[in-house]
Amino acid sequence: MSIIRAFILILVCGACFVAGPIVGQLQLYQQETESKLAKIHPILRDQRFSEVEVEYSSAAQVYLFGNVDTEQDFQTLEEKIRFLFGDEEMKFMMAGVEVANESRDSGAVLHSESK
């Protein structure tokens, strides 16, 4: 009977050994996400960014998406995010933000008829 108890004890200890770091990593991701959101939310309270929303993943990745009215508003938001998080993360975070009035056909080639 003591062999069975020892085996169960080894299994339980092994499970805790594996689960402990996983739970710890998830807690670190959650803390990092909360820290990023605490920095971003005051910026998004600015009326110029009222249409920009924030989403996040379980791996502490934060994404902004939505529209701003002008290119100047976009650049202002970009600068604020860059200041807080650096250039690389700013590019990642800002990928879903667009200027609302910007033409989506700006790269289109216009053809005209010859007379």
GROMACS elastic network, one bead per residue, 0.5 to 0.9 nm:
[ bonds ]
;  ai    aj funct       b0    kb
    1     4     6  0.53863   500
    1     5     6  0.66119   500
    1     6     6  0.88531   500
    2     5     6  0.50031   500
    2     6     6  0.60953   500
    2     7     6  0.85167   500
    3     6     6  0.50540   500
    3     7     6  0.61021   500
    3     8     6  0.86019   500
    4     7     6  0.50267   500
    4     8     6  0.61506   500
    4     9     6  0.85217   500
    5     8     6  0.50611   500
    5     9     6  0.60450   500
    5    10     6  0.85672   500
    6    10     6  0.61582   500
    6    11     6  0.86407   500
    7    10     6  0.51006   500
    7    11     6  0.62596   500
    7    12     6  0.86791   500
    8    11     6  0.50441   500
    8    12     6  0.61275   500
    8    13     6  0.85321   500
    9    12     6  0.51330   500
    9    13     6  0.60656   500
    9    14     6  0.84257   500
   10    13     6  0.51432   500
   10    14     6  0.59796   500
   10    15     6  0.85372   500
   11    14     6  0.50331   500
   11    15     6  0.61075   500
   11    16     6  0.86182   500
   12    15     6  0.51017   500
   12    16     6  0.62198   500
   12    17     6  0.85389   500
   13    16     6  0.50922   500
   13    17     6  0.60319   500
   13    18     6  0.86822   500
   14    18     6  0.63301   500
   14    19     6  0.85671   500
   15    18     6  0.52187   500
   15    19     6  0.59319   500
   15    20     6  0.83069   500
   16    20     6  0.55748   500
   16    21     6  0.87153   500
   17    20     6  0.56512   500
   17    21     6  0.73039   500
   18    21     6  0.62931   500
   18    22     6  0.69281   500
   19    22     6  0.51903   500
   19    23     6  0.61168   500
   19    24     6  0.84963   500
   20    23     6  0.53278   500
   20    24     6  0.61016   500
   20    25     6  0.86499   500
   21    25     6  0.60223   500
   21    26     6  0.85633   500
   22    25     6  0.51668   500
   22    26     6  0.62855   500
   22    27     6  0.86904   500
   23    26     6  0.51253   500
   23    27     6  0.62613   500
   23    28     6  0.87295   500
   24    27     6  0.51110   500
   24    28     6  0.63113   500
   24    29     6  0.87547   500
   25    28     6  0.50147   500
   25    29     6  0.62339   500
   25    30     6  0.86041   500
   26    29     6  0.50614   500
   26    30     6  0.61681   500
   26    31     6  0.86581   500
   26    58     6  0.77127   500
   26    59     6  0.77938   500
   27    30     6  0.50124   500
   27    31     6  0.61834   500
   27    32     6  0.85989   500
   28    31     6  0.51112   500
   28    32     6  0.61391   500
   28    33     6  0.85329   500
   28    60     6  0.86138   500
   29    32     6  0.51031   500
   29    33     6  0.60640   500
   29    34     6  0.85806   500
   29    58     6  0.68495   500
   29    59     6  0.56485   500
   29    60     6  0.50156   500
   29    61     6  0.87681   500
   30    33     6  0.50828   500
   30    34     6  0.61589   500
   30    35     6  0.85871   500
   30    58     6  0.72741   500
   30    59     6  0.79086   500
   30    60     6  0.65393   500
   31    34     6  0.51226   500
   31    35     6  0.61491   500
   31    36     6  0.87004   500
   31    60     6  0.82543   500
   32    35     6  0.50509   500
   32    36     6  0.62633   500
   32    37     6  0.86384   500
   32    59     6  0.89668   500
   32    60     6  0.59403   500
   32    61     6  0.88879   500
   33    36     6  0.51794   500
   33    37     6  0.61522   500
   33    38     6  0.85441   500
   33    56     6  0.73303   500
   33    57     6  0.83174   500
   33    58     6  0.82699   500
   33    59     6  0.80844   500
   33    61     6  0.70417   500
   33    62     6  0.71797   500
   34    37     6  0.50811   500
   34    38     6  0.60297   500
   34    39     6  0.86989   500
   34    60     6  0.84172   500
   35    38     6  0.51411   500
   35    39     6  0.65121   500
   35    40     6  0.88428   500
   36    39     6  0.52310   500
   36    40     6  0.62268   500
   36    41     6  0.86897   500
   36    60     6  0.83510   500
   36    61     6  0.89347   500
   36    62     6  0.74491   500
   36    84     6  0.89065   500
   36    85     6  0.86002   500
   37    41     6  0.58500   500
   37    42     6  0.89083   500
   37    54     6  0.82148   500
   37    56     6  0.88201   500
   37    62     6  0.78455   500
   38    41     6  0.57302   500
   38    42     6  0.73606   500
   39    42     6  0.64710   500
   39    43     6  0.74320   500
   39    84     6  0.76311   500
   40    43     6  0.53502   500
   40    44     6  0.64045   500
   40    45     6  0.89851   500
   40    54     6  0.84052   500
   40    81     6  0.77271   500
   40    84     6  0.86514   500
   41    44     6  0.51132   500
   41    45     6  0.64147   500
   41    54     6  0.84924   500
   42    45     6  0.52792   500
   42    46     6  0.74488   500
   43    46     6  0.58748   500
   43    49     6  0.78452   500
   43    77     6  0.78967   500
   43    80     6  0.77154   500
   43    81     6  0.86426   500
   44    47     6  0.76381   500
   44    48     6  0.81368   500
   44    49     6  0.53925   500
   44    50     6  0.64766   500
   44    51     6  0.87186   500
   44    52     6  0.69890   500
   44    53     6  0.78228   500
   44    54     6  0.88417   500
   44    77     6  0.86962   500
   45    48     6  0.83825   500
   45    49     6  0.69830   500
   45    50     6  0.67280   500
   46    49     6  0.56200   500
   46    50     6  0.66834   500
   47    50     6  0.50867   500
   47    51     6  0.85655   500
   48    51     6  0.79778   500
   48    52     6  0.89389   500
   48    68     6  0.65858   500
   48    69     6  0.72683   500
   48    70     6  0.88486   500
   48    73     6  0.64710   500
   48    77     6  0.89414   500
   49    52     6  0.53585   500
   49    53     6  0.84948   500
   49    66     6  0.86823   500
   49    67     6  0.76615   500
   49    68     6  0.59371   500
   49    69     6  0.84130   500
   49    73     6  0.76565   500
   49    74     6  0.86747   500
   49    77     6  0.77754   500
   50    53     6  0.78919   500
   50    66     6  0.89523   500
   50    67     6  0.85116   500
   50    68     6  0.78816   500
   51    65     6  0.84099   500
   51    66     6  0.56289   500
   51    67     6  0.55822   500
   51    68     6  0.65747   500
   52    64     6  0.65305   500
   52    65     6  0.55122   500
   52    67     6  0.58217   500
   52    68     6  0.70849   500
   52    97     6  0.71440   500
   53    63     6  0.83346   500
   53    64     6  0.56880   500
   53    65     6  0.54685   500
   53    66     6  0.61210   500
   53    67     6  0.89827   500
   54    62     6  0.69182   500
   54    63     6  0.56538   500
   54    65     6  0.64292   500
   54    66     6  0.87843   500
   55    61     6  0.84482   500
   55    62     6  0.58255   500
   55    63     6  0.51888   500
   55    64     6  0.64519   500
   55    65     6  0.79733   500
   56    59     6  0.80934   500
   56    60     6  0.65580   500
   56    61     6  0.54272   500
   56    63     6  0.58819   500
   56    64     6  0.86967   500
   57    60     6  0.56690   500
   57    61     6  0.52478   500
   57    62     6  0.65986   500
   57    63     6  0.83967   500
   58    61     6  0.72875   500
   59    62     6  0.89256   500
   61    93     6  0.82022   500
   62    92     6  0.85425   500
   62    93     6  0.61784   500
   63    92     6  0.73444   500
   63    94     6  0.69083   500
   63    95     6  0.77636   500
   63    96     6  0.72501   500
   64    92     6  0.88999   500
   64    93     6  0.54843   500
   64    94     6  0.56404   500
   64    95     6  0.73324   500
   64    96     6  0.58081   500
   64    97     6  0.63112   500
   65    93     6  0.82927   500
   65    94     6  0.71063   500
   65    95     6  0.74012   500
   65    98     6  0.77632   500
   66    96     6  0.64224   500
   66    97     6  0.50029   500
   66    98     6  0.64122   500
   66    99     6  0.86294   500
   66   100     6  0.86093   500
   67    70     6  0.89923   500
   67    74     6  0.85764   500
   67    96     6  0.85062   500
   67    97     6  0.55997   500
   67    99     6  0.54721   500
   67   100     6  0.52613   500
   67   101     6  0.89778   500
   68    71     6  0.77527   500
   68    73     6  0.61878   500
   68    74     6  0.61859   500
   68    97     6  0.73814   500
   68    98     6  0.63354   500
   68   100     6  0.57429   500
   68   101     6  0.85069   500
   69    72     6  0.84491   500
   69    73     6  0.66766   500
   69    74     6  0.79503   500
   69    98     6  0.86527   500
   69    99     6  0.56803   500
   69   100     6  0.53019   500
   69   101     6  0.64477   500
   69   102     6  0.88206   500
   70    73     6  0.51591   500
   70    74     6  0.64264   500
   70    75     6  0.87540   500
   70    99     6  0.57199   500
   70   100     6  0.71480   500
   70   101     6  0.70239   500
   70   102     6  0.81440   500
   71    75     6  0.61776   500
   71    76     6  0.85634   500
   71    98     6  0.87377   500
   71    99     6  0.60448   500
   71   100     6  0.89810   500
   71   101     6  0.88425   500
   71   102     6  0.82518   500
   72    75     6  0.50760   500
   72    76     6  0.60941   500
   72    77     6  0.86084   500
   73    76     6  0.50385   500
   73    77     6  0.61729   500
   73    78     6  0.84517   500
   73    99     6  0.82135   500
   74    77     6  0.52226   500
   74    78     6  0.60302   500
   74    79     6  0.85960   500
   74    97     6  0.78108   500
   74    98     6  0.74032   500
   74    99     6  0.66311   500
   75    79     6  0.60548   500
   75    80     6  0.86061   500
   76    79     6  0.51566   500
   76    80     6  0.62894   500
   76    81     6  0.87080   500
   77    80     6  0.51596   500
   77    81     6  0.61984   500
   77    82     6  0.84877   500
   77    94     6  0.86954   500
   78    81     6  0.52493   500
   78    82     6  0.60083   500
   78    83     6  0.85496   500
   78    90     6  0.69030   500
   78    91     6  0.82875   500
   78    94     6  0.70735   500
   79    82     6  0.50164   500
   79    83     6  0.60618   500
   79    84     6  0.87144   500
   79    90     6  0.85417   500
   80    83     6  0.51648   500
   80    84     6  0.64667   500
   80    85     6  0.87297   500
   80    90     6  0.89907   500
   81    84     6  0.52263   500
   81    85     6  0.59581   500
   81    86     6  0.73887   500
   81    87     6  0.83684   500
   81    89     6  0.84258   500
   81    90     6  0.56347   500
   81    93     6  0.81891   500
   81    94     6  0.82760   500
   82    85     6  0.52882   500
   82    87     6  0.52101   500
   82    88     6  0.81681   500
   82    89     6  0.75554   500
   82    90     6  0.51012   500
   82    91     6  0.82071   500
   83    86     6  0.59368   500
   83    87     6  0.80443   500
   83    90     6  0.86323   500
   84    90     6  0.85154   500
   85    88     6  0.79889   500
   85    89     6  0.59449   500
   85    90     6  0.62276   500
   86    89     6  0.58099   500
   86    90     6  0.59959   500
   86    91     6  0.87710   500
   87    90     6  0.50661   500
   87    91     6  0.62886   500
   87    92     6  0.88093   500
   88    91     6  0.54139   500
   88    92     6  0.65960   500
   88    93     6  0.88588   500
   89    93     6  0.60219   500
   89    94     6  0.84579   500
   90    93     6  0.50754   500
   90    94     6  0.58966   500
   90    95     6  0.84717   500
   91    94     6  0.53210   500
   91    95     6  0.61708   500
   92    95     6  0.56082   500
   92    96     6  0.86375   500
   93    96     6  0.73292   500
   93    97     6  0.85064   500
   94    97     6  0.53854   500
   94    98     6  0.85036   500
   95    98     6  0.81496   500
   98   101     6  0.88282   500
   98   102     6  0.78940   500
   99   102     6  0.54200   500
   99   103     6  0.88467   500
  100   103     6  0.83340   500
  101   104     6  0.89596   500
  102   105     6  0.88101   500
  102   106     6  0.81264   500
  103   106     6  0.55656   500
  104   107     6  0.78078   500
  104   108     6  0.87797   500
  105   108     6  0.52004   500
  105   109     6  0.87486   500
  106   109     6  0.85159   500
